[in-house]
Amino acid sequence: MDTTEAKVTLAVDVMGSDHGPKEVLAGISQSLETSPRGTRFLLFGREDEIHKHSSSFGNFDSGQVEIRHAPEVVEMDEKPIAGIKGKKKSSMALALQCVKDQEAQALLSCGNTGCLMAGSTIRLRTLEGVERPALCTIWPGRERYFTLLDAGANPHAKPFHIAQNAILGSNYARVALGLVRPKVGLLTIGTEEGKGNEVINETHDMLKDIDGSIINYSGLIEGFQIFENAVDVVVCDGFVGNIVLKACESLSKLISSFLDEELRRNALRKTGALLSKGAFKSLKQRINPEQFGGAPLLGLTQNVIKAHGSSNRNHISGAVKIALDLVQHDMLAQMALDVKEANEIFRPEPLVSSKGQ
Amino acid sequence: MDTTEAKVTLAVDVMGSDHGPKEVLAGISQSLETSPRGTRFLLFGREDEIHKHSSSFGNFDSGQVEIRHAPEVVEMDEKPIAGIKGKKKSSMALALQCVKDQEAQALLSCGNTGCLMAGSTIRLRTLEGVERPALCTIWPGRERYFTLLDAGANPHAKPFHIAQNAILGSNYARVALGLVRPKVGLLTIGTEEGKGNEVINETHDMLKDIDGSIINYSGLIEGFQIFENAVDVVVCDGFVGNIVLKACESLSKLISSFLDEELRRNALRKTGALLSKGAFKSLKQRINPEQFGGAPLLGLTQNVIKAHGSSNRNHISGAVKIALDLVQHDMLAQMALDVKEANEIFRPEPLVSSKGQ
């Protein structure tokens, strides 16, 4: 094996987590144990805070970790553009700059999603031929995991954007889920053609045009098919995707808390629950969408992974693994090829994109 | 109490259920025991099949039940317009005609949703000033039930339609949930103004215009607030509503079956599950969206209730109760007033609606 392959540098914005930098640093510490030796971590954040916590991890002085002081922090309530443009010395902005300068091949952040999306789009720009990036999530289904995108990056999506999501998501599913030909479905309200709305009908036609060569398109799917693993890549616009994911995440938490309440209602149930506690622990693991730890913002010139603000060290470590996999499989190169090929089908006459041509 | 109030006639299409007519008839039999004496049930379906089952219910000969033979049945896979126009002697078509002729004040059917929506809209027409009907569902939230509409009647909704859904849903929530001033929320991807898409922004402005006088508008809500009872009436277009509801229904079933699987995994867990079985039964009841048994198609000149195809007798009986409540509270009259008042605000210059004016 060529060990040069493993020399990936990851930029980490350690400041955005709900738990403060400690869990992020603990996750990095775990990753140091499991990642290839050549992997480097550039940690952006308040130096004093990082040092305070990192001293308790024995492996931060291995030469793989470099701390880069960032005096500012993008807070959770900041508006996208203001947060990123107003705080040029924030851990997020500096980490983005480092990826832009190609000093690192991927960026990981638990920070403000809106600011990260805006900042990534402004600083890193989209892949050639991609108009809008998409946030891609991984969810547990009945038999296996599936991806869904866009989870909210582009709530004003046109058919062209949604069709591109199919290409972005397929490339991600190949690496993150290890699938050779991930099945793609377009989320709508009925599997008969023409039953959705105009945007869906147009997108469906575009997806049929690139089926076989660029994606493996299974056609239209309904809401109840998502969790039944009808497909591996569920494609929708950012408005629908965001609402569905938030509603499902909240329903899942509600059911868990109803179950807890019911099990505590009397002594008999409490005793039973104690005996079956392994079942409840397994259930929680099986339905936890956070275990993959990160949602990539796809369609950019660089790899950007958004980790949940409430990520624990295991989630962070999971997100690091995904980031490294994306780099090592060179997902971006294949994605760029697929986008180019698809755009020749979508737009046979190229748009005039620069002056004088 | 004025007993004339109670003289409601309900038309029931008994043929559309997944379980055949038996469960529907059993539900009607239950309702006969609990409804006001003057309530009448006109049952539409194949006479021989109805007689076969109804003979086992002792209360069908009370004079409150009348069987009306319908030789045809609208099947589950029929297309909306074809199903309703092609089968004029179906139980659904004849029941609709009976409501149109004002022989009955409400219609209940478990049949093909698309055909029922198309048939109701064509035969009964929308309330004056309403452009599109909306399917309204009731769901369990953390503390109490909430309504969500549109669940799929109108997937091409304009802001005017979505704003009208708020009025339709508020009127329904007053009767079905017994609320005086149900709180209305517009479902989107962030609670900041302008964060959704253009349709949401326009709808939000319209809802603010009728807040206070016609509805009790709480503003924008996100997906994770639905089940947390942020509002009583969740308003969205039929595309989003249908996908969210189907995804959530399917997730809820998935979690239940994961729980079952985990509890059967070994002898210890099985023993525990036996002791706590009351908890699982209660949980299933608490998260079952079918217990209200019916989803009304709102915005029509008459009351139409769609019951789930898999409804059991309790669900049917629940749907009957809702249908009777809607009639007795004269929901349609108040809805018509609210629509008129709102339209004067939405459209200060009335559209020319008839010739020569």
Chai-1 contact restraints between the chains, C-beta under 6 A:
chainA,res_idxA,chainB,res_idxB,connection_type,confidence,min_distance_angstrom,max_distance_angstrom,comment,restraint_id
A,R142,B,L254,contact,1.0,0.0,6.0,A-B,restraint_1
A,G152,B,I189,contact,1.0,0.0,6.0,A-B,restraint_2
A,P155,B,I189,contact,1.0,0.0,6.0,A-B,restraint_3
A,P155,B,N197,contact,1.0,0.0,6.0,A-B,restraint_4
A,H156,B,N197,contact,1.0,0.0,6.0,A-B,restraint_5
A,I189,B,G152,contact,1.0,0.0,6.0,A-B,restraint_6
A,I189,B,P155,contact,1.0,0.0,6.0,A-B,restraint_7
A,I189,B,F239,contact,1.0,0.0,6.0,A-B,restraint_8
A,I189,B,N242,contact,1.0,0.0,6.0,A-B,restraint_9
A,N197,B,P155,contact,1.0,0.0,6.0,A-B,restraint_10
A,N197,B,H156,contact,1.0,0.0,6.0,A-B,restraint_11
A,N197,B,F239,contact,1.0,0.0,6.0,A-B,restraint_12
A,E222,B,K246,contact,1.0,0.0,6.0,A-B,restraint_13
A,G223,B,I243,contact,1.0,0.0,6.0,A-B,restraint_14
A,G223,B,K246,contact,1.0,0.0,6.0,A-B,restraint_15
A,G223,B,A247,contact,1.0,0.0,6.0,A-B,restraint_16
A,F224,B,K246,contact,1.0,0.0,6.0,A-B,restraint_17
A,F224,B,S250,contact,1.0,0.0,6.0,A-B,restraint_18
A,I226,B,A247,contact,1.0,0.0,6.0,A-B,restraint_19
A,F227,B,S250,contact,1.0,0.0,6.0,A-B,restraint_20
A,F227,B,L251,contact,1.0,0.0,6.0,A-B,restraint_21
A,F227,B,L254,contact,1.0,0.0,6.0,A-B,restraint_22
A,F239,B,I189,contact,1.0,0.0,6.0,A-B,restraint_23
A,F239,B,N197,contact,1.0,0.0,6.0,A-B,restraint_24
A,V240,B,V240,contact,1.0,0.0,6.0,A-B,restraint_25
A,V240,B,I243,contact,1.0,0.0,6.0,A-B,restraint_26
A,N242,B,I189,contact,1.0,0.0,6.0,A-B,restraint_27
A,I243,B,G223,contact,1.0,0.0,6.0,A-B,restraint_28
A,I243,B,V240,contact,1.0,0.0,6.0,A-B,restraint_29
A,I243,B,V244,contact,1.0,0.0,6.0,A-B,restraint_30
A,V244,B,I243,contact,1.0,0.0,6.0,A-B,restraint_31
A,V244,B,V244,contact,1.0,0.0,6.0,A-B,restraint_32
A,V244,B,A247,contact,1.0,0.0,6.0,A-B,restraint_33
A,K246,B,E222,contact,1.0,0.0,6.0,A-B,restraint_34
A,K246,B,G223,contact,1.0,0.0,6.0,A-B,restraint_35
A,K246,B,F224,contact,1.0,0.0,6.0,A-B,restraint_36
A,A247,B,G223,contact,1.0,0.0,6.0,A-B,restraint_37
A,A247,B,I226,contact,1.0,0.0,6.0,A-B,restraint_38
A,A247,B,V244,contact,1.0,0.0,6.0,A-B,restraint_39
A,A247,B,C248,contact,1.0,0.0,6.0,A-B,restraint_40
A,C248,B,A247,contact,1.0,0.0,6.0,A-B,restraint_41
A,C248,B,L251,contact,1.0,0.0,6.0,A-B,restraint_42
A,S250,B,F224,contact,1.0,0.0,6.0,A-B,restraint_43
A,S250,B,F227,contact,1.0,0.0,6.0,A-B,restraint_44
A,L251,B,F227,contact,1.0,0.0,6.0,A-B,restraint_45
A,L251,B,C248,contact,1.0,0.0,6.0,A-B,restraint_46
A,L251,B,L251,contact,1.0,0.0,6.0,A-B,restraint_47
A,L254,B,R142,contact,1.0,0.0,6.0,A-B,restraint_48
A,L254,B,F227,contact,1.0,0.0,6.0,A-B,restraint_49
A,I255,B,I255,contact,1.0,0.0,6.0,A-B,restraint_50
A,I255,B,I287,contact,1.0,0.0,6.0,A-B,restraint_51
A,F258,B,L283,contact,1.0,0.0,6.0,A-B,restraint_52
A,F258,B,R286,contact,1.0,0.0,6.0,A-B,restraint_53
A,L259,B,L283,contact,1.0,0.0,6.0,A-B,restraint_54
A,E262,B,A279,contact,1.0,0.0,6.0,A-B,restraint_55
A,E262,B,S282,contact,1.0,0.0,6.0,A-B,restraint_56
A,E262,B,L283,contact,1.0,0.0,6.0,A-B,restraint_57
A,L263,B,S276,contact,1.0,0.0,6.0,A-B,restraint_58
A,L263,B,A279,contact,1.0,0.0,6.0,A-B,restraint_59
A,L268,B,L275,contact,1.0,0.0,6.0,A-B,restraint_60
A,R269,B,S276,contact,1.0,0.0,6.0,A-B,restraint_61
A,R269,B,A279,contact,1.0,0.0,6.0,A-B,restraint_62
A,T271,B,L275,contact,1.0,0.0,6.0,A-B,restraint_63
A,G272,B,G272,contact,1.0,0.0,6.0,A-B,restraint_64
A,G272,B,L275,contact,1.0,0.0,6.0,A-B,restraint_65
A,G272,B,S276,contact,1.0,0.0,6.0,A-B,restraint_66
A,A273,B,S276,contact,1.0,0.0,6.0,A-B,restraint_67
A,L275,B,L268,contact,1.0,0.0,6.0,A-B,restraint_68
A,L275,B,T271,contact,1.0,0.0,6.0,A-B,restraint_69
A,L275,B,G272,contact,1.0,0.0,6.0,A-B,restraint_70
A,S276,B,L263,contact,1.0,0.0,6.0,A-B,restraint_71
A,S276,B,R269,contact,1.0,0.0,6.0,A-B,restraint_72
A,S276,B,G272,contact,1.0,0.0,6.0,A-B,restraint_73
A,S276,B,A273,contact,1.0,0.0,6.0,A-B,restraint_74
A,A279,B,E262,contact,1.0,0.0,6.0,A-B,restraint_75
A,A279,B,L263,contact,1.0,0.0,6.0,A-B,restraint_76
A,A279,B,R269,contact,1.0,0.0,6.0,A-B,restraint_77
A,S282,B,E262,contact,1.0,0.0,6.0,A-B,restraint_78
A,L283,B,F258,contact,1.0,0.0,6.0,A-B,restraint_79
A,L283,B,L259,contact,1.0,0.0,6.0,A-B,restraint_80
A,L283,B,E262,contact,1.0,0.0,6.0,A-B,restraint_81
A,R286,B,F258,contact,1.0,0.0,6.0,A-B,restraint_82
A,I287,B,I255,contact,1.0,0.0,6.0,A-B,restraint_83
